[in-house]
């Protein structure tokens, strides 16, 4: 991967790390966990998080602690709505309009289809239905 170079008014700035992940720590570097609806909740090792989740079958997360984000205001989760500030009150770190991921007891439960991978930082995952692989980073 090449470095991104930006020139502005004669100044060159270099960014060596791009995107949401550190390229020096690829997915699976710290391991991965397979889980299904019949399993207990999965929790990463101390001081680490799940950074990506790939759905192996259609997945619905449990409505209680199904998808617990490291920062519930930043990453999608079943506990709180991320980026849910009121319209026109967005900040440099939080947006507006976000919704909580519906769990199993809500009429609007969210189903993540087989083959989809989501990215974020989660500290607990509990599957109500389906199967997935969670990558640790």
Secondary structure, DSSP 8 states (H G I E B T S, - for coil): ---EEEEETTEEEEE---SSS-TTS-TTTT-EEEEETTS--B---TT--EEEEEESS-BEE-TTTSEEESSTTTS--SSS-SS-B-TT---SS--B-------TTSTT---B-TT-EEEEEEEEE-EEESEEEEEE-
